[in-house]
Amino acid sequence: MAPQVTYELLRSVFAEDEVLRFPEASLPASLTHAPSRAYLTTVGLPAVYNWLFLPPVWKAGEPLKTVGEVNPYLDDMVDLPEGAPDWTVVGEVADDVLALDGESGRLWFFPNGEDEITPCFDRIETLGLFLYVLQREKAALYGPEDGEDDGLDPRAEIDRVREELRAIEPAAFADPEGTWARLLQGFEDEWTDFSVEEPAPLGDGEFWVPPHLR
């Protein structure tokens, strides 16, 4: 059973300065979904440099912006539902902007270069759980740190992480070209030239960032 997403759960895998909780004043007025507002103010979002999730801001006091504020002309290029310009931008995954519907609490991806948006999650807590798992399993994704070699097949480890995430939200991987599927496949593709017999190169104390995330 998946754990409940709390600030303490995120802090178990992120440093204190890597989790941003947002004051009420920094949230857009169009974000009226009470559970989502409570999540952003009491649990928060990760803010880690050179990581797979890009936060909407880097300081908790900065106001979160709406889709329309980030790109006033997006409605002319993308087929948006009514009210979408008022949705709150909450981050970016694999170059795809992630926005929160302020009325329903649903999350939507705005795929980079596409003219249609795609559903992400029904609630923001699922995003928090995905990011928790991905940070907890960072060694499986980025490789061992300096001086470590566990002898595991990195591709098999990434498959294991994918299946854990799929169990949390199967729809996230229904489309093989979807954002989460591409993210995990991108990590796995970086390991295609390595095997257990020929271990992946060790890091230098920092986690290696695959080229597709640089």
Rosetta silent file (secondary structure, phi, psi, omega in degrees, C-alpha in Angstrom):
SEQUENCE: MAPQVTYELLRSVFAEDEVLRFPEASLPASLTHAPSRAYLTTVGLPAVYNWLFLPPVWKAGEPLKTVGEVNPYLDDMVDLPEGAPDWTVVGEVADDVLALDGESGRLWFFPNGEDEITPCFDRIETLGLFLYVLQREKAALYGPEDGEDDGLDPRAEIDRVREELRAIEPAAFADPEGTWARLLQGFEDEWTDFSVEEPAPLGDGEFWVPPHLR
SCORE:     score description
SCORE:     0.000 S_00000001
   1 L     0.000  132.917 -178.095    0.000    0.000    0.000 S_00000001
   2 L   -67.246  140.597  179.561    1.365    3.412   -0.969 S_00000001
   3 L   -72.145  157.865  174.178    2.282    5.681    1.955 S_00000001
   4 L   -72.627  135.719 -178.039    0.435    8.917    2.653 S_00000001
   5 L   -82.833  117.168  178.141    2.329   11.856    1.227 S_00000001
   6 L  -130.323  168.668  174.753    3.372   14.246    3.974 S_00000001
   7 H   -59.088  -39.635 -179.237    6.098   16.831    4.420 S_00000001
   8 H   -64.747  -36.372  177.985    7.891   14.327    6.641 S_00000001
   9 H   -64.371  -45.898  177.937    7.785   11.688    3.898 S_00000001
  10 H   -62.854  -39.432 -179.907    9.392   14.062    1.406 S_00000001
  11 H   -67.811  -16.504  177.700   11.966   15.108    4.011 S_00000001
  12 L   -72.550  -16.353  179.330   12.931   11.458    4.428 S_00000001
  13 L  -126.066  -14.375  177.957   14.511   11.582    0.950 S_00000001
  14 L  -115.981  149.701  174.636   15.058   15.316    0.344 S_00000001
  15 L   -69.336  161.521 -176.984   17.116   17.803    2.355 S_00000001
  16 H   -57.402  -39.697 -178.781   15.263   20.482    4.306 S_00000001
  17 H   -83.470    6.840  178.422   16.164   23.174    1.775 S_00000001
  18 H  -105.596    6.196  176.235   15.019   20.924   -1.086 S_00000001
  19 E  -124.736  119.465 -179.791   11.316   20.975   -0.181 S_00000001
  20 E  -100.809  126.001  170.016    9.357   24.186   -0.733 S_00000001
  21 L  -108.893  133.507 -168.842    6.114   24.853    1.109 S_00000001
  22 L  -101.359  128.937  175.707    4.236   27.800   -0.294 S_00000001
  23 L   -64.950  152.321 -179.471    2.489   30.468    1.795 S_00000001
  24 H   -52.028  -39.061 -176.017   -1.164   31.083    0.991 S_00000001
  25 H   -64.824  -19.858 -178.202   -0.319   34.516   -0.383 S_00000001
  26 H   -88.484   -6.171 -178.752    1.878   32.980   -3.101 S_00000001
  27 L   -90.926  140.633  179.436   -0.936   30.856   -4.558 S_00000001
  28 L   -63.074  148.177  178.007   -3.088   32.240   -7.402 S_00000001
  29 L   -63.426  -25.502 -179.823   -6.641   33.244   -6.528 S_00000001
  30 L   -72.958  -12.192  176.592   -7.836   30.927   -9.305 S_00000001
  31 L   -85.962   90.637 -175.670   -6.564   27.945   -7.300 S_00000001
  32 L  -102.870   -6.758 -179.278   -9.731   27.309   -5.306 S_00000001
  33 L   -70.850  107.777 -171.181   -9.426   23.528   -4.837 S_00000001
  34 H   -58.509  -45.530  179.635   -8.955   23.328   -1.061 S_00000001
  35 H   -61.313  -35.649  179.168   -7.060   19.985   -0.887 S_00000001
  36 H   -69.936  -40.888  176.453   -4.568   21.203   -3.502 S_00000001
  37 H   -61.867  -42.934  179.882   -4.013   24.494   -1.677 S_00000001
  38 H   -63.578  -38.723  179.514   -3.501   22.583    1.569 S_00000001
  39 H   -63.282  -47.211 -177.301   -1.000   20.265   -0.102 S_00000001
  40 H   -66.147  -31.561 -178.360    1.095   23.111   -1.488 S_00000001
  41 H   -85.469  -30.015 -174.336    1.133   24.980    1.833 S_00000001
  42 H  -108.037  -27.406  179.638    1.712   22.034    4.195 S_00000001
  43 L  -104.872  -60.528  174.230    3.522   19.364    2.127 S_00000001
  44 L    96.917 -172.013 -177.875    5.125   21.229   -0.754 S_00000001
  45 E  -130.382  147.750  176.174    7.180   20.379   -3.829 S_00000001
  46 E   -68.288  147.177  174.559   10.826   19.356   -4.288 S_00000001
  47 L  -136.259   91.071 -174.436   13.263   21.974   -5.555 S_00000001
  48 L  -125.523  127.037  178.724   16.492   20.203   -6.520 S_00000001
  49 L   -69.094  145.079  178.730   19.021   21.486   -9.061 S_00000001
  50 L    55.739   42.459  178.972   19.882   19.129  -11.940 S_00000001
  51 L  -121.328  173.256 -173.452   17.016   16.814  -11.108 S_00000001
  52 L   -77.036  -13.395  177.264   14.223   15.296  -13.172 S_00000001
  53 E  -116.675  125.019  177.953   11.543   17.640  -11.761 S_00000001
  54 E  -100.130  120.422 -177.315   11.851   21.375  -12.259 S_00000001
  55 L   -72.330  162.321  179.994    9.896   23.350   -9.631 S_00000001
  56 L   -69.875  -30.162  176.297    7.716   26.325  -10.578 S_00000001
  57 L  -143.912  167.222 -179.714    9.866   28.675   -8.461 S_00000001
  58 L  -106.667   -6.704  177.136   13.064   28.317   -6.441 S_00000001
  59 L  -129.960  136.752 -173.757   11.978   30.281   -3.365 S_00000001
  60 L   -61.732  -27.574 -177.690    8.853   29.570   -1.345 S_00000001
  61 L   -80.042  -12.401 -179.880    7.877   33.228   -1.143 S_00000001
  62 L   -72.427  138.975 -179.426    7.758   33.691   -4.910 S_00000001
  63 L   -70.334  140.058  173.472    4.221   33.677   -6.322 S_00000001
  64 L   -76.627  142.467 -176.429    3.164   30.720   -8.431 S_00000001
  65 L  -102.123  157.318  174.996    2.070   31.735  -11.906 S_00000001
  66 E   -88.319  166.080  177.746   -0.867   30.661  -14.014 S_00000001
  67 H   -57.003  -43.002 -179.551   -0.574   29.132  -17.463 S_00000001
  68 H   -65.077  -31.689  177.877   -1.765   32.405  -18.978 S_00000001
  69 H   -73.963  -36.781  179.799    0.881   34.390  -17.112 S_00000001
  70 H   -70.062  -42.066  179.771    3.660   32.049  -18.213 S_00000001
  71 L  -142.448   92.572 -176.610    2.544   32.090  -21.857 S_00000001
  72 L   -63.069  -19.617 -175.534   -0.190   34.610  -22.723 S_00000001
  73 L  -103.279    7.224 -176.588   -0.321   33.350  -26.322 S_00000001
  74 H   -61.495  -34.366 -178.342   -0.561   29.628  -25.581 S_00000001
  75 H   -62.479  -23.152  178.653   -4.301   29.620  -26.231 S_00000001
  76 H   -80.994  -18.152 -174.929   -3.561   30.573  -29.844 S_00000001
  77 H  -110.006  -24.461 -174.620   -1.239   27.578  -30.334 S_00000001
  78 L  -123.079  141.775  178.095   -2.720   24.816  -28.175 S_00000001
  79 E   -77.049   96.785 -174.141   -6.265   23.462  -27.991 S_00000001
  80 L  -100.778  142.908  171.787   -7.006   24.396  -24.372 S_00000001
  81 L   -66.628  161.155  177.312  -10.091   23.581  -22.300 S_00000001
  82 L   -60.936  133.193  179.239  -12.089   26.494  -20.979 S_00000001
  83 L    88.944   -8.348 -176.473  -10.381   28.013  -17.964 S_00000001
  84 H   -60.203  -34.752  177.275   -6.972   26.429  -18.675 S_00000001
  85 H   -60.048  -19.266  179.280   -5.134   29.785  -18.799 S_00000001
  86 H   -91.605   -2.076  178.181   -6.071   30.167  -15.108 S_00000001
  87 L   -67.281  154.860 -177.465   -4.527   26.837  -14.093 S_00000001
  88 E   -93.799  127.090  175.413   -1.478   26.992  -11.824 S_00000001
  89 E   -74.979  122.904 -176.507    1.915   25.941  -13.179 S_00000001
  90 E  -117.055    5.410  177.211    3.431   23.568  -10.600 S_00000001
  91 E   153.220 -167.572 -178.725    6.556   22.332  -12.364 S_00000001
  92 E  -149.320  135.383  177.689    8.111   20.639  -15.343 S_00000001
  93 E  -130.037  124.510  177.217    8.944   17.001  -16.105 S_00000001
  94 L    51.155   44.800  178.623   10.995   15.943  -19.152 S_00000001
  95 L    71.360    4.072  178.788   10.479   19.374  -20.773 S_00000001
  96 E  -102.371  124.816  179.748    6.694   19.110  -20.347 S_00000001
  97 E   -71.155  140.481 -178.230    5.023   21.817  -18.256 S_00000001
  98 E  -114.026  124.709 -176.748    2.771   20.548  -15.467 S_00000001
  99 E  -127.029  147.746 -176.696   -0.317   22.577  -14.543 S_00000001
 100 E  -107.587  121.047  174.829   -2.934   22.231  -11.824 S_00000001
 101 L   -68.881  114.304 -173.040   -6.617   22.781  -12.583 S_00000001
 102 L   -69.628  -14.787  178.520   -7.576   25.111   -9.758 S_00000001
 103 L   -93.271  -45.298 -174.825  -11.195   23.964   -9.647 S_00000001
 104 L   -95.362  -22.490 -175.848  -10.927   20.161   -9.863 S_00000001
 105 L    85.632    3.052  179.154   -7.418   19.575   -8.525 S_00000001
 106 L   -78.187  150.563  178.146   -6.447   17.533  -11.600 S_00000001
 107 E  -106.558  141.165 -178.909   -2.955   17.818  -13.062 S_00000001
 108 E  -131.108  143.655  172.378   -2.283   18.191  -16.781 S_00000001
 109 E   -94.118  140.945  169.918    0.840   18.030  -18.928 S_00000001
 110 E  -109.168   87.565 -174.872    1.501   20.574  -21.646 S_00000001
 111 L   -58.679  134.785 -178.166    3.836   18.462  -23.828 S_00000001
 112 L   -61.153  123.046  176.587    6.663   20.450  -25.348 S_00000001
 113 L    82.627    0.714 -179.491    6.008   21.158  -29.016 S_00000001
 114 L  -102.230  158.800 -178.800    2.567   19.514  -29.070 S_00000001
 115 L  -104.356   12.036  175.981   -0.772   21.172  -29.754 S_00000001
 116 E  -134.270  147.952  175.394   -2.769   19.115  -27.244 S_00000001
 117 L   -94.085  159.778 -177.997   -2.516   18.725  -23.477 S_00000001
 118 E  -129.777  145.910  179.290   -2.569   15.335  -21.757 S_00000001
 119 E   -68.578  144.632  176.888   -3.891   14.251  -18.336 S_00000001
 120 L  -109.506  -77.453 -179.846   -1.337   13.558  -15.630 S_00000001
 121 L  -134.412  158.934  176.854   -2.949   12.791  -12.247 S_00000001
 122 L   -78.849  -18.691 -179.003   -6.329   13.290  -10.606 S_00000001
 123 L  -151.847  153.626 -173.513   -4.701   14.822   -7.526 S_00000001
 124 H   -71.326  -22.323  178.129   -1.429   16.451   -6.615 S_00000001
 125 H   -59.223  -33.932  179.659   -0.663   13.889   -3.897 S_00000001
 126 H   -66.310  -37.159  174.528    0.102   11.350   -6.628 S_00000001
 127 H   -59.866  -46.107  178.770    2.737   13.684   -8.041 S_00000001
 128 H   -58.805  -39.060 -179.711    4.315   13.895   -4.599 S_00000001
 129 H   -69.077  -41.198  176.265    4.375   10.110   -4.321 S_00000001
 130 H   -59.306  -47.329 -177.525    5.978    9.711   -7.754 S_00000001
 131 H   -67.281  -34.492  175.048    8.680   12.246   -6.895 S_00000001
 132 H   -60.879  -49.098 -178.956    9.275   10.590   -3.529 S_00000001
 133 H   -62.902  -43.876 -177.709    9.833    7.196   -5.191 S_00000001
 134 H   -65.108  -35.168  176.073   12.073    8.644   -7.904 S_00000001
 135 H   -74.795  -39.787  178.166   14.272   10.394   -5.334 S_00000001
 136 H   -60.473  -34.173 -176.759   14.343    7.350   -3.053 S_00000001
 137 L  -102.317   27.632 -174.251   15.496    5.258   -6.010 S_00000001
 138 H   -61.828  -31.312  178.953   17.942    7.806   -7.404 S_00000001
 139 H   -65.106  -33.238  177.851   20.834    5.329   -7.328 S_00000001
 140 H   -68.837  -32.262 -177.129   18.870    3.034   -9.649 S_00000001
 141 H   -86.270  -45.094 -172.204   18.313    5.904  -12.084 S_00000001
 142 H   -97.506  -14.854 -178.142   21.583    7.830  -11.947 S_00000001
 143 L   101.168  168.834 -176.406   24.035    5.109  -11.033 S_00000001
 144 L   -71.201  155.666  174.933   26.246    4.458   -7.984 S_00000001
 145 L   -81.777  172.744 -178.319   28.158    7.134   -6.166 S_00000001
 146 L   -54.647  129.535  177.925   31.926    7.242   -5.941 S_00000001
 147 L    85.146    2.206 -178.932   33.326    4.098   -4.354 S_00000001
 148 L  -116.433  140.229  173.599   30.112    2.110   -4.699 S_00000001
 149 L  -154.347  101.036 -175.716   29.346   -0.769   -7.037 S_00000001
 150 L   -86.715   -3.635  176.468   26.397   -2.968   -6.106 S_00000001
 151 L    72.648    9.820 -178.691   26.723   -5.147   -9.214 S_00000001
 152 L   -84.373  153.337  175.727   23.065   -4.689  -10.140 S_00000001
 153 L   -78.206  112.544 -175.619   21.808   -4.382  -13.692 S_00000001
 154 H   -60.765  -32.743 -179.954   20.747   -0.704  -13.916 S_00000001
 155 H   -68.356  -38.647  177.010   18.167   -1.439  -16.609 S_00000001
 156 H   -66.510  -36.311  178.102   16.504   -4.073  -14.450 S_00000001
 157 H   -65.832  -39.029  177.572   16.498   -1.633  -11.536 S_00000001
 158 H   -66.871  -37.773  175.219   14.793    1.006  -13.679 S_00000001
 159 H   -59.521  -39.972  179.743   12.213   -1.589  -14.739 S_00000001
 160 H   -63.925  -43.698  178.439   11.563   -2.235  -11.045 S_00000001
 161 H   -62.790  -42.736  179.572   11.051    1.485  -10.376 S_00000001
 162 H   -59.074  -42.851 -178.716    8.721    1.741  -13.369 S_00000001
 163 H   -68.024  -33.836  176.069    6.578   -1.116  -12.077 S_00000001
 164 H   -65.239  -42.718  178.233    6.336    0.471   -8.628 S_00000001
 165 H   -67.516  -38.045  179.045    5.145    3.722  -10.186 S_00000001
 166 H   -62.651  -36.556  178.585    2.763    1.856  -12.475 S_00000001
 167 H   -66.042  -31.884  177.882    1.197    0.195   -9.429 S_00000001
 168 H   -71.651  -45.134 -178.492    0.589    3.652   -7.928 S_00000001
 169 L  -147.793   90.658 -177.438   -0.985    5.065  -11.104 S_00000001
 170 H   -56.769  -35.683 -176.148   -1.338    2.680  -14.082 S_00000001
 171 H   -62.910  -22.109 -178.348   -2.641    5.415  -16.382 S_00000001
 172 H   -64.938  -21.350 -178.006    0.701    7.230  -16.160 S_00000001
 173 H  -118.587   13.856 -179.636    2.254    4.547  -18.363 S_00000001
 174 L   -65.474  -35.928  178.879   -0.705    3.720  -20.599 S_00000001
 175 L  -101.433  115.361 -178.925    0.815    5.763  -23.429 S_00000001
 176 L   -62.885  -16.368  177.522    4.403    4.668  -24.249 S_00000001
 177 L   -99.823    4.502  179.466    5.016    8.182  -25.593 S_00000001
 178 L   -69.505  166.940 -173.337    3.613    9.842  -22.467 S_00000001
 179 H   -59.041  -50.725 -177.127    5.764   12.015  -20.222 S_00000001
 180 H   -67.297  -38.912  178.408    6.434    9.521  -17.426 S_00000001
 181 H   -63.041  -43.191  179.520    7.047    6.658  -19.858 S_00000001
 182 H   -66.055  -37.405  179.587    9.540    8.767  -21.823 S_00000001
 183 H   -60.567  -51.143 -178.840   11.281    9.876  -18.643 S_00000001
 184 H   -67.062  -38.271  178.514   11.929    6.326  -17.441 S_00000001
 185 H   -65.643  -35.408  177.354   12.819    5.124  -20.928 S_00000001
 186 H   -61.396  -42.565  175.494   15.289    7.973  -21.238 S_00000001
 187 H   -62.224  -46.514 -176.735   17.088    6.795  -18.107 S_00000001
 188 H   -63.518  -38.946 -179.983   17.063    3.198  -19.315 S_00000001
 189 H   -62.298  -29.139 -179.928   18.405    4.152  -22.741 S_00000001
 190 L   -67.506  -17.303 -177.281   21.419    5.767  -21.084 S_00000001
 191 L  -103.454    9.482 -173.592   22.450    2.352  -19.785 S_00000001
 192 L   -65.285  -23.226 -178.070   22.156    0.402  -23.062 S_00000001
 193 L   -91.236    3.149 -176.475   25.926    0.220  -23.502 S_00000001
 194 L  -117.860  158.608  177.585   26.549   -1.233  -20.051 S_00000001
 195 L  -143.074  171.549  178.243   26.035   -4.637  -18.483 S_00000001
 196 L   -62.389  -35.561  179.574   26.522   -6.279  -15.109 S_00000001
 197 L   -69.373  -30.983  177.125   29.789   -7.758  -16.418 S_00000001
 198 L  -120.051   85.930 -172.273   30.916   -4.270  -17.470 S_00000001
 199 L   -57.590  155.388  176.698   29.596   -1.989  -14.701 S_00000001
 200 L   -67.043  153.859  179.059   28.513    1.568  -15.373 S_00000001
 201 L   -63.764  143.681  179.615   31.048    4.310  -14.581 S_00000001
 202 L   -78.429  156.548  178.166   31.062    5.544  -11.017 S_00000001
 203 L   -85.154 -175.732 -178.284   30.148    9.070  -10.100 S_00000001
 204 L  -112.943   25.902 -178.363   32.280   11.639   -8.308 S_00000001
 205 L   106.784  -22.832  173.852   30.103   12.013   -5.247 S_00000001
 206 L  -108.056  152.011 -179.904   27.312   13.751   -7.119 S_00000001
 207 L   -74.296  132.159  178.793   24.716   11.845   -9.051 S_00000001
 208 L   -63.929  135.805  178.792   25.422   11.686  -12.751 S_00000001
 209 L  -102.386  116.528  178.932   22.861   13.522  -14.859 S_00000001
 210 L   -57.189  149.616 -177.596   22.013   11.690  -18.101 S_00000001
 211 H   -54.346  -33.282 -176.435   22.454   13.811  -21.235 S_00000001
 212 H   -72.203   -7.967  178.004   18.715   13.901  -21.896 S_00000001
 213 H  -113.014    1.839 -178.696   18.211   15.759  -18.591 S_00000001
 214 L   -76.515    0.000    0.000   21.121   18.211  -18.844 S_00000001
